[in-house]
Amino acid sequence: MARSPARQLALSALQRWRKSREFADAIAQRLVRARGNVRSDRAFAQDLFYGVLRNLTLLDFFVSRLRNSDIDDLSRDLIRLGLYQLFHLGTPAHAAVFETVELASPLRRSLINGMMRNAIRERDRLRKEAAVAPLHIRESHPEFLITRWAQAFGENSAAAVCRWNNSAAPIYARINTLRITREDFLEHNPTARPLSAHPIFVECARLPEAAIARGDCYIQDPSTAVAVDLLEPQPGEMILDACAAPGGKTSHMAATTRNMAAIVAADRDAARLRLLRQNLHHLGATNTRVIQHDWLHDRYPQTLRSNQFDKILVDVPCTNTGVMRRRVDVRWRLKPADFGRMHEQQVRILGAIIPLLRPGGVLVYSTCSIEREENEEVVERLMHEFPALKLEQIRKILPWRDHFDGAFAARLILTV
């Protein structure tokens, strides 16, 4: 019998992830969601791929209880896939065994078959042992992250954020009012559920492909609106989106101002700039200019000058600890030193950008991190180094408390 295409895709994605430094989203985009794959296969393959990554430590805990000796990397990926189906998806035992063994080469089939059958026999014991294992095993997070969160938010919240990160993320979309009114969108998309606290956002039961293709909406978590709301972009203003790609916040500002603000959207990476341009064009954000610029290394281009902008949004690169539910493998890529490194980088980016803000202008600093080093501590240091900056407001979204992706935004005024 032929191998399951979805399971083969998931196995290939896991192998690529293990061997490279690529993030899971990029691998899924290139491999799992590639054209030519059947839609149902793509969906199941992504579920398998992301599910294994979300439960990596727990699955390896099961492996350690099933086999005392070492196991090669490919066999480990195979057994992870099989155990995820058995313990998390509720796949019938015979199907989980058969499909996993079918993926294996002849030399590995005996090993995979034996381990899967042992897992079925020992299923209750394995579940009981997992239930009393440490939190970092039960919820599959690096231990240093759980320690950080317990110190910052308390042990109950640390456990809650782990559970949040391992839950399936809903599909949210921002209605693009440059293309369609909210009323017309809801009429044409009756399954979209409006969010009372976020009027131009909806929750979708499935990806609204037709609406996306028309530019009627943009897939975006409501937490991303916090920074734009604090900035309060107005028609007639000169606005800089300093770290703009892929363009969700830029296009949101364009829609908010009805394309009557002059927006400059900057980013450093050429590939991300191409995506930014495509998104802005597709969404009808016409009064925007895209430039390539690296705030850490480049001198200002001739198109930028001091005191030029009324408002600046600086949505800096960060550790992404607020969006781990969507970026499922970030937890495995992070190292303890990354938080201090990102803090320094964020301060340097802000230091390069502030001279572009006119006196009386507004700067909004934002991240999708829940870490104090990248949020409050950056703002405190910024005001120390630039005494003319006055903090007006901070908004912070904590996923386990507010039920959206984590986000931080601070609104500052340049007083002189």
N, C-alpha and C positions, 0 to 999 in steps of 0.2 A: 504494500500500500504506500502511496506517495506521502511524503512528509507534509505536515501541516504548514502551509505558507506563513500563517501568522506566527506560529511558534518559531519557525526558522528565521523570520525577520527579527523577532525579539532576541533570539540567541545571537544573531549577527550584531545587533545593536549593543548587547551586553559585552561582547568581545571587543567591539570598537571602543566602547566606553572604558573598559579596563586597560586597554593598551595605549590610549591616547589621553590628552588633556582636554579634549573637547567636552563641552557640557552636553547633558542629555538632550536638551531642547534642540541643539544643533544637529545631533545625531538622528533624532527622530525626524526632523525636517528633511534631512538628506536621505535617510535610509528607509525609515518606517513609512513616512508619508509620501514617498516618491510616486510620481505618476506611473501608472501601469499596474500598481497594486490594487486589488479589490478593496472597496471602502470598508467592508466588514473585517477583512484581514488587517487593514491599517489600524482600525479601532482596537481590535483585540491585541494586536502586536504592541501597540502603545500601552495598553492596560498592563500587559505582562511586563514590558520593559520598565515602566515607571513603578509598577507594583513591587518588583524585585528590588529596585533601588531604594524605595521607601522602607523596605523591611530587611535590608541587607544584614544587619547584625543579628536579628532574630533568626533569619534563615540559616546563617552560619552557625548560630547556637544549636539549631537542630542538627546540622551536619556534624558538629563536634560530638553530639550525643549518639549519632548513628555510626560513626567511624572513628576509631582511635588513631589511625595512621594518616599520613599526609594524603592529600588528593590534588591532582594537577588542576590548573586553572580552568581549562575547558570543561572538565568533568564537574568542577564546582559550579560553573555557570549553568550547566545542564541540570544538576540536582537542585539548584536554587529555583530554576523555572518550574521544575516538577513539584517541589515542596510549596511554592507560592500557590500553585493551582490547587493543591491538596488542602492546604491549611487556610487559605484566604479566599479563594474563589469558590470553594465548595465543589470543584470538579469531581465527578464520580471517580472512585479510586482506580477502577480498571482503565478508565480513559487517561487519567493522570499518568499512570505507569506506562501504558502503551505509547502514548504520544511522546513522552519524554525519552523512552528507549529508542523510538523511531528516529529521533534527532541525533542519536549517538552513533559514532563510528563503530564498526564491528568489534574493535579492541576494547571499547568502553562499555558496550552494552551489558555485559554481565555485571559490572560494578554498579551501573545506574539502576538496573533492574533489581539487584539485591538491596540497594539502599532505599529505593522507593517502596519496595514490599516491606522492608523493616519499618519504614515510617508509617505505613498503614497499620501494621500490627501494634506499633508502639505509640499510636496517635494520642491516646488519652494520657499516657505517661509524659510524653513530650509537652503537651499543653499544660499539664500541671506543673512541670518543672519551669516552663516559660513564665507562668503566672507569678512565680515567686522569685524570678530572676531580677537583678538590678534594673532600674528604669532605663538605662542606656541600652540594655539588651532587649527589654520588652518593647520599647518604642523605637529602637534602631536609630540612635543619635550618638555622635561622639560624646564621650563622657565629659570632656572639657567644656562643651557647650552647655550641657545640663548643669554643670557646676556654676558656670557664669550666670545662667538664668536663675538658678536657685538663689544665688547671692543678690541678684538685682531685683527679682520680683517675688521671691519666696518659692518654697518647694512645690506647693500646689500649682502655682502658675507655671513653673518649669514643666511639670507633668502635663499641664493643659496645653502649652504651646507645642509640646511633642505630639500630643494627640491631634492637635489642629494640623500640624505639618503632614501627618500621615492620612489625613482625610481627603476625600476627592474634592477638587475645587469646582464650584459652579461656573457656568459660563455667564459672564456679565458683558454687556455691550453698552457703549455710550451712543445715544441717538445723535447722529450728525445733522444738526439743524441747519447746516449750509446746504443740505440736499433735500431734507424732508422735515415737516413739522412733527412734533411729538405726537399729536393727535393722529396724523396720517400714518405714522410708523406703527402705532398701537393698533390702528384699524387693519393695516395690512399684515400685521404679525400678531394675531390674536393669542398665540401661546406665550408671547413674551410677557413677563410679569413686571409691571412697573414697581420701582422702589420709592416708597413714600418720602424717605429722607434724602433721596438723590433723584430729583425729577427727570433728569435726562438720561438716567441709567435704567436698564432693564436686566432681569435675569431670564436666561433662555434655556429651555429644556434641551435643546440641541443647537449646534452651530447654525446660525441663520445665514446660510451660504448665499442665498439670493440677495438678501439685504446687504451683505458685505460686498458682493460683486457690484452692486449699484452705488456703493459708497454711502448708503443710508445709515450705517453704523460702523463702529470701530470696537473691536474686542478689547476691553479695558476694565480693570477692577475699579469700583467706586472710590477706593482709597486714593487713587491717583488724582482725584479731583481736589483734594485738600490743598495742594500747592497752588493750583490755579485759582481756587476760591480765595486764598489768602492774598495772592498777587492782585486780584481785582483788576484785570486788564480792561482798558476803556478805549473806545474809538478815538482816533487821533493821536494815540501815544506811540512813542518809539519803544519797542520791547525787544529784549534779547533773551532768547532761550539758549543758554550757554552750552548745555549738554543735551541736545535735542533728540537725537535718534532713539527710537524709530519714528517719533513724531506724534505720539498720543497726546502729550500735553501741548505741543505746538498747535496741532489742529484743534484742540479744545479751546485754546486762546483765540484762534482765528474765528471759530464759531461764536464764541462769547462776544467778540467785537464786530461780528458780521463782516469780517474782512476789511474793517475800517481802521485797524491799527497796523502800523508798519512793523513787521516782525522779522528779526534776523535770527535764523536757526543755525547753530554751530555744532559741529562734532568733529572728532579727530580722525575717525576711521573711514576710509573711502568706501568700503562695502556698506557700512551702516548709512553713509550719506546717500548712496544710491537708493537704499530702502526708504530713507527719510523723504527724498524727492518724490519717489513713487507714491508714498502714502499721502503726502500733501497734495499732489496733483489729483489723486483718486478721490480724495475727500473734499476737493474744491477749495482748499486753502490758498487763495490766489495772491494775497498781499504779503507774501513771505519771500525772504531771500535766504538761500542756503549757502553757507560758507564752510570750508574745511579749516579747522584750527585746533591745535593742541595747546591748551592753556598752560601746561606744565613746561613746554619746551619752545614754543614758537613766539616770535615777536608779533605784536599786533599787525594784522594786515592793514593796508592803506584805507580800507573801507571802514575801519573802526577808529574812533578817536575818543579822547577823554571827555567825560561829562556828556556823553552822547545820548544815553538812554534814560527814559523816564522810569522804566521798570525792568528788572532783570530777574529771571528765574534760573537758579543754579541747582539742577537736579543731578547731584554728583554721582559718580561711580561709588559703589559701597559694597558691603559684604552680603547684602540681600537677605539678611536674616528675617526680615518681615514677610518675605514672599517664598519661603521654603515649601509651602504647600504646592506652589506652581513650579518652582525650580527645584525639582525633587532631589537632585544630586549635589546641590550647593553644600549641604552639610558635610559631605565626604571630601570636598575640595578645600574647605577652610582649614586654616592652621591658627593656633593661638596668636602668633605674631601678626596676623593679618589685620587685627583691629587697630593696633597702634600704627601700622603702615598706612592703612586707609585714612586714619585721622590726619596724619601728616600730609598726605596727598590732597585731601579735601581742603585743608587750610591753605595749601599752596594754590590750588585752583581759585579759591575765593579771593586770595590776595592779588592774583593776576586780573581778576574781573572787576573788583570794586572801583578802580579808577575810571571805569567806563560809565559809572552811574552819576547822574547829575545831582547837585545838591537838592535835597528835598525828595529825591527819588526813592523808590521802594525796591528792596532786594528780598526775594524769598529763597531761602536755603532749604533744600528738601532731600530726603533719602527714602529708601524702602528698607531701612534697617531699624531694629529695635534696640540697638546698642547705644549706651550713653556716650561712649567714646566718639561715636560718629554723629551724634545728635547734639545733646545739650553741651557737651564739652567743646565741641567745635564752635558753637555759638558763643560760649563764654570766652574762648580764646580769641575769637574774631573781634568781639567788642573790646577786649583788652588791647589788641594790636591796632584797632581802628576805633578810637574813642568817639569819633563823630557818629558812629552807628548806634542807633537806639532801638532796642528790642520792643516791639509792639505786641506781638502775640506768638504763641506756640500752640500748635495742634499736633497731637500724637495719637495714632491708632494702634492699639495692641490687639492682635488677632483674636486671642482667646477671650478678650473682654468685649470688643466691638464687632466681632464677627465679619470682618473684612481683612484683606491683606494688611500687614503692618506698614505704617508710613509715619514720617515725621516731617513737619514743615515749620519754619520760623520766619516771621515777617519782621524785617528791619528797615528803619528809615535812616537815610544819610542826612544828618541835621545841618551840616554846613558844607 
